[in-house]
Every structure is written in structure tokens, then in C-alpha cells.
Amino acid sequence: MAALKALAAQLLAWVLVVAGCIAFGQQPLSSSLPLAAAQGVTAAGMGMLLRSERWWVAIHLVFSPAVFLALRFDLPPGFYLAVLAGLTFVFWTTFRGEVPLFLSSRAAAEALLELLPPRPGLRMIDLGAGTGGLLRRLAQARPDAHFTGIEHAPLPYLAARLNAGGLANLAVRRGNLWREPLGEEDVVYVFLSPRVMPRLWQKARAEMRPGSLLVSSSFPVQNVAPEWMVAVADRRGATLYCYRM
């Protein structure tokens, strides 16, 4: 759905910009860079009207100008294929319209560490572990606990596997977070997007044990009051929203 909205915004923006040029007696291809810039602004506006996520609006804004500038360098076709492959492997779930790649900061890991119950044998899962930096810090600080990371995008998953190296209490798997059972976890950590939080909340309520903890970075569950919140002292000014099952 998100990809279809993005395509619609791009196509409608080109139609409007070209039609405007013709209406004012201008040749659409006479000034390609200004035309591409105008299309980018128009596409970003269309994305906002279609209520696309913020990262899609940013992509709309720079997509056509970036393509124009790339074409001016006369790069070989293989370069564009390599860029497309790289972006696909990194932003796999973003292209599918689910969640972008968000990386938790060191400060977020330290704040989360303070929230973990002190009992030995604690189990925590990170749904959408990214490159695994947060889990590595937690696993090093809590050798008595067991940590699991789930990541779907190929390149972040490989980076997370490397980050898990040498830590017996940290496991990283490539998989779909929606298919991951949560019944054995004491803490579930997510850093997803507002779009998927209602579905994540339904999954958590259906699967998590009473007394277990759901922690969401930056994005609260809509219309559900967290039990408490923790401010994170990082550049993003993130907040950890904590929900006791």
C-alpha cells in the first residue's frame, strides 16, 4: 500500500509539473534540474496529502533531483543496479511499507538496562534488532540474562550476527517479527513506527505473559496509556514507553 501511494505521488507530481510548464508556454525539458526540483516539492506535497510516512515525504523530495544529477555524471548502468540492491538489502521492510530502519542509541541501551528486572535467567527479545548494537551492549552488561534479536532486512541482519559474535547469551535470527512467539519473553523491546503499533499491541496482549514488560522506543501505543515513561538523553530525545502486561 505504501509503495503504491509513493508511485501515485511521483506520477501525479510529474503530470502536474509538466502540465504547468505547458500551460505557461515553457518547454518541460528546457531546464531539467529546476523541473526535477519542482517535481520533488510537488511529490512531497502529494505524499503529505496522501498521509505517507515522513521518510516517504523526504524520499519524494530528493528522488527526481538525485536521478537528474546522477544522469549528468553518465555513470555505468551497473552502478544504479548496485545502489538499488544495496538499498533493498538495507531497507527491506521499509519498501514493504512496514517499518524503516531505526537504530537505538547507546543512551537508549543504558536506559533500557536500568529497566530490566535483576533476576537471573531473564529473557528479552528485540523485534527489529537492526544491526544489533543495543543487544550487544545489554548482553555484555547482563551475562546472566538471555537476549534474542529478530531482523528481517538482510544486511542489518548480517551486521547483527557479527555483533552477536563471542556472546553466548545473545542470539540473532532473521525472520518476520509478526511470526515470532512472545510467550516465553520477560521483556519485549521494539523501535518500529506509529503505523504498526496498534497491531503490535494486539500481538503483545495475545501472547505475552502477565507481568511481562513491553518497551517501545519513541512510538507509544495509540490510545493506551503507558505504565511509565523514561526520557532518553540522546540526540533524538527519545522516550521509552513501558507497558506492563
JOBEL-V608856 format. One record per pair of residues at least 6 apart in sequence whose C-alpha atoms are under 8 Angstrom apart, sorted by sequence separation. I is the first residue (numbers start at 1). J is the second residue. D is the distance in Angstrom with one decimal. If there is no record, write none. Layout:
BEGIN
i:I j:J d:D
i:I j:J d:D
END
This chain:
BEGIN
i:21 j:27 d:6.4
i:22 j:28 d:7.0
i:29 j:35 d:7.7
i:93 j:99 d:5.7
i:94 j:100 d:4.6
i:129 j:135 d:7.6
i:139 j:145 d:7.2
i:151 j:157 d:5.5
i:164 j:170 d:5.9
i:182 j:188 d:7.7
i:220 j:226 d:7.6
i:231 j:237 d:7.2
i:232 j:238 d:5.2
i:21 j:28 d:5.7
i:28 j:35 d:7.2
i:88 j:95 d:7.4
i:93 j:100 d:6.4
i:94 j:101 d:7.2
i:139 j:146 d:7.3
i:164 j:171 d:6.6
i:231 j:238 d:6.3
i:232 j:239 d:5.6
i:93 j:101 d:7.9
i:139 j:147 d:6.5
i:164 j:172 d:7.0
i:231 j:239 d:4.6
i:232 j:240 d:7.2
i:47 j:56 d:7.1
i:48 j:57 d:6.6
i:91 j:100 d:6.5
i:126 j:135 d:7.6
i:138 j:147 d:8.0
i:230 j:239 d:5.6
i:231 j:240 d:6.4
i:18 j:28 d:5.8
i:47 j:57 d:5.5
i:91 j:101 d:6.3
i:161 j:171 d:7.9
i:204 j:214 d:7.6
i:229 j:239 d:6.6
i:230 j:240 d:5.0
i:90 j:101 d:7.8
i:161 j:172 d:5.9
i:229 j:240 d:5.6
i:230 j:241 d:6.8
i:45 j:57 d:7.6
i:135 j:147 d:6.9
i:160 j:172 d:6.7
i:229 j:241 d:4.8
i:230 j:242 d:8.0
i:44 j:57 d:4.8
i:47 j:60 d:7.4
i:135 j:148 d:7.8
i:228 j:241 d:6.5
i:229 j:242 d:5.9
i:43 j:57 d:7.7
i:44 j:58 d:6.9
i:135 j:149 d:7.2
i:227 j:241 d:7.9
i:228 j:242 d:5.5
i:44 j:59 d:7.9
i:157 j:172 d:7.7
i:226 j:241 d:5.9
i:227 j:242 d:5.8
i:228 j:243 d:7.3
i:44 j:60 d:5.0
i:157 j:173 d:7.6
i:226 j:242 d:5.4
i:227 j:243 d:5.4
i:43 j:60 d:5.4
i:44 j:61 d:5.2
i:132 j:149 d:7.1
i:157 j:174 d:6.3
i:226 j:243 d:5.1
i:227 j:244 d:6.6
i:17 j:35 d:7.4
i:43 j:61 d:6.6
i:41 j:60 d:7.6
i:42 j:61 d:7.9
i:40 j:60 d:5.6
i:41 j:61 d:5.4
i:129 j:149 d:5.2
i:154 j:174 d:7.7
i:201 j:221 d:6.8
i:218 j:238 d:5.2
i:219 j:239 d:8.0
i:17 j:38 d:7.0
i:40 j:61 d:4.2
i:124 j:145 d:7.9
i:126 j:147 d:7.9
i:128 j:149 d:7.1
i:129 j:150 d:5.6
i:130 j:151 d:6.1
i:149 j:170 d:7.8
i:151 j:172 d:7.6
i:153 j:174 d:7.8
i:217 j:238 d:6.7
i:218 j:239 d:5.0
i:220 j:241 d:5.9
i:17 j:39 d:6.0
i:39 j:61 d:8.0
i:40 j:62 d:6.0
i:122 j:144 d:7.4
i:123 j:145 d:6.0
i:124 j:146 d:6.5
i:125 j:147 d:5.8
i:126 j:148 d:6.3
i:127 j:149 d:6.3
i:128 j:150 d:5.4
i:129 j:151 d:5.3
i:147 j:169 d:6.1
i:148 j:170 d:5.8
i:149 j:171 d:6.3
i:150 j:172 d:6.0
i:151 j:173 d:6.5
i:152 j:174 d:5.2
i:182 j:204 d:7.3
i:197 j:219 d:7.6
i:217 j:239 d:5.8
i:218 j:240 d:6.1
i:219 j:241 d:7.4
i:40 j:63 d:6.7
i:121 j:144 d:5.9
i:122 j:145 d:4.6
i:123 j:146 d:4.9
i:124 j:147 d:5.0
i:125 j:148 d:4.6
i:126 j:149 d:4.8
i:127 j:150 d:5.1
i:128 j:151 d:4.8
i:130 j:153 d:8.0
i:146 j:169 d:4.8
i:147 j:170 d:4.8
i:148 j:171 d:4.9
i:149 j:172 d:4.5
i:150 j:173 d:5.2
i:151 j:174 d:5.0
i:152 j:175 d:5.1
i:185 j:208 d:7.1
i:186 j:209 d:7.7
i:197 j:220 d:7.3
i:198 j:221 d:6.2
i:217 j:240 d:4.6
i:218 j:241 d:7.3
i:37 j:61 d:7.7
i:40 j:64 d:5.9
i:120 j:144 d:5.2
i:121 j:145 d:4.9
i:122 j:146 d:6.1
i:123 j:147 d:6.0
i:124 j:148 d:6.3
i:125 j:149 d:5.7
i:126 j:150 d:6.2
i:127 j:151 d:6.9
i:128 j:152 d:7.2
i:132 j:156 d:7.9
i:145 j:169 d:6.7
i:146 j:170 d:6.1
i:147 j:171 d:6.4
i:148 j:172 d:5.7
i:149 j:173 d:6.2
i:150 j:174 d:5.7
i:151 j:175 d:5.9
i:152 j:176 d:5.9
i:183 j:207 d:5.2
i:184 j:208 d:7.5
i:185 j:209 d:7.8
i:190 j:214 d:8.0
i:192 j:216 d:7.9
i:197 j:221 d:5.5
i:198 j:222 d:6.7
i:216 j:240 d:5.6
i:217 j:241 d:6.3
i:14 j:39 d:5.8
i:17 j:42 d:7.7
i:37 j:62 d:7.8
i:39 j:64 d:7.0
i:40 j:65 d:7.0
i:109 j:134 d:5.4
i:113 j:138 d:6.4
i:120 j:145 d:6.0
i:121 j:146 d:6.6
i:123 j:148 d:7.9
i:125 j:150 d:7.6
i:131 j:156 d:4.7
i:132 j:157 d:7.9
i:144 j:169 d:7.8
i:148 j:173 d:7.7
i:150 j:175 d:6.0
i:151 j:176 d:7.2
i:152 j:177 d:7.8
i:178 j:203 d:7.9
i:182 j:207 d:5.5
i:183 j:208 d:4.8
i:184 j:209 d:7.5
i:186 j:211 d:7.9
i:187 j:212 d:5.9
i:188 j:213 d:6.3
i:189 j:214 d:6.1
i:190 j:215 d:6.4
i:191 j:216 d:5.8
i:192 j:217 d:7.8
i:194 j:219 d:5.8
i:197 j:222 d:7.2
i:215 j:240 d:6.3
i:216 j:241 d:5.1
i:13 j:39 d:5.6
i:108 j:134 d:7.9
i:109 j:135 d:7.9
i:130 j:156 d:5.2
i:131 j:157 d:6.2
i:143 j:169 d:6.5
i:150 j:176 d:7.4
i:151 j:177 d:7.5
i:181 j:207 d:6.9
i:182 j:208 d:5.4
i:183 j:209 d:5.8
i:186 j:212 d:4.8
i:187 j:213 d:4.7
i:188 j:214 d:4.8
i:189 j:215 d:4.8
i:190 j:216 d:4.9
i:191 j:217 d:5.0
i:193 j:219 d:6.3
i:194 j:220 d:7.4
i:215 j:241 d:5.5
i:216 j:242 d:6.6
i:13 j:40 d:7.7
i:37 j:64 d:7.0
i:103 j:130 d:6.2
i:130 j:157 d:6.6
i:131 j:158 d:7.6
i:132 j:159 d:7.1
i:133 j:160 d:7.2
i:136 j:163 d:6.3
i:140 j:167 d:7.5
i:150 j:177 d:6.4
i:185 j:212 d:7.2
i:186 j:213 d:6.2
i:187 j:214 d:5.9
i:188 j:215 d:6.1
i:189 j:216 d:5.9
i:190 j:217 d:6.3
i:191 j:218 d:7.0
i:192 j:219 d:7.4
i:194 j:221 d:7.7
i:215 j:242 d:4.6
i:36 j:64 d:5.2
i:37 j:65 d:5.6
i:102 j:130 d:7.0
i:103 j:131 d:7.5
i:106 j:134 d:6.9
i:109 j:137 d:6.8
i:129 j:157 d:7.9
i:131 j:159 d:5.0
i:132 j:160 d:4.2
i:136 j:164 d:6.2
i:139 j:167 d:7.2
i:187 j:215 d:7.4
i:189 j:217 d:7.7
i:191 j:219 d:7.3
i:194 j:222 d:8.0
i:214 j:242 d:5.8
i:215 j:243 d:6.4
i:10 j:39 d:7.9
i:13 j:42 d:5.3
i:14 j:43 d:8.0
i:36 j:65 d:5.0
i:101 j:130 d:6.6
i:104 j:133 d:7.7
i:105 j:134 d:7.2
i:109 j:138 d:6.8
i:131 j:160 d:4.3
i:132 j:161 d:7.5
i:213 j:242 d:6.9
i:214 j:243 d:5.1
i:13 j:43 d:4.9
i:104 j:134 d:6.3
i:130 j:160 d:6.7
i:133 j:163 d:6.6
i:139 j:169 d:6.4
i:213 j:243 d:5.8
i:214 j:244 d:6.4
i:12 j:43 d:7.5
i:129 j:160 d:7.4
i:132 j:163 d:6.0
i:136 j:167 d:8.0
i:139 j:170 d:6.2
i:213 j:244 d:4.7
i:214 j:245 d:7.4
i:33 j:65 d:6.4
i:36 j:68 d:7.1
i:131 j:163 d:7.4
i:132 j:164 d:7.3
i:212 j:244 d:6.0
i:213 j:245 d:6.1
i:10 j:43 d:5.4
i:13 j:46 d:7.2
i:211 j:244 d:6.0
i:212 j:245 d:5.5
i:9 j:43 d:5.3
i:12 j:46 d:7.9
i:136 j:170 d:7.4
i:210 j:244 d:7.8
i:211 j:245 d:5.3
i:9 j:44 d:7.7
i:33 j:68 d:6.6
i:135 j:170 d:7.4
i:210 j:245 d:5.1
i:32 j:68 d:7.5
i:33 j:69 d:7.8
i:209 j:245 d:6.8
i:9 j:46 d:5.3
i:208 j:245 d:7.0
i:9 j:47 d:5.8
i:205 j:245 d:6.9
i:6 j:47 d:6.9
i:5 j:47 d:7.5
i:5 j:50 d:7.1
i:6 j:52 d:7.8
i:5 j:52 d:7.4
i:128 j:177 d:6.9
i:2 j:52 d:7.1
i:6 j:56 d:7.1
i:10 j:60 d:7.1
i:127 j:177 d:5.6
i:9 j:60 d:7.9
i:6 j:60 d:7.7
i:93 j:152 d:7.1
i:92 j:152 d:7.3
i:93 j:153 d:6.5
i:125 j:185 d:6.7
i:92 j:153 d:4.9
i:123 j:184 d:7.4
i:124 j:185 d:5.6
i:127 j:188 d:7.4
i:91 j:153 d:6.4
i:92 j:154 d:7.5
i:123 j:185 d:5.2
i:124 j:186 d:5.8
i:125 j:187 d:6.5
i:126 j:188 d:6.1
i:127 j:189 d:6.4
i:128 j:190 d:6.6
i:90 j:153 d:5.7
i:123 j:186 d:5.2
i:124 j:187 d:4.6
i:125 j:188 d:5.1
i:126 j:189 d:4.8
i:127 j:190 d:5.4
i:128 j:191 d:7.1
i:89 j:153 d:5.8
i:90 j:154 d:6.5
i:122 j:186 d:6.4
i:123 j:187 d:6.5
i:124 j:188 d:5.8
i:125 j:189 d:6.2
i:126 j:190 d:5.9
i:127 j:191 d:7.8
i:128 j:192 d:7.3
i:89 j:154 d:5.2
i:90 j:155 d:5.4
i:124 j:189 d:7.5
i:89 j:155 d:5.6
i:90 j:156 d:6.2
i:116 j:187 d:7.5
i:104 j:191 d:7.5
i:103 j:191 d:8.0
i:102 j:191 d:6.7
i:102 j:192 d:7.3
i:3 j:95 d:6.7
i:100 j:192 d:7.2
i:2 j:95 d:7.9
i:3 j:96 d:7.1
i:99 j:192 d:5.6
i:100 j:193 d:7.5
i:2 j:96 d:7.4
i:3 j:97 d:6.6
i:99 j:193 d:5.8
i:2 j:97 d:5.0
i:98 j:193 d:8.0
i:1 j:97 d:6.8
i:98 j:195 d:7.7
i:99 j:196 d:7.7
i:98 j:196 d:7.0
i:111 j:230 d:7.5
i:111 j:232 d:6.6
i:108 j:232 d:5.8
i:107 j:232 d:6.2
i:108 j:233 d:7.8
i:107 j:233 d:6.1
i:108 j:234 d:7.5
i:107 j:234 d:5.9
i:112 j:240 d:7.9
i:105 j:234 d:6.9
i:108 j:238 d:7.8
END
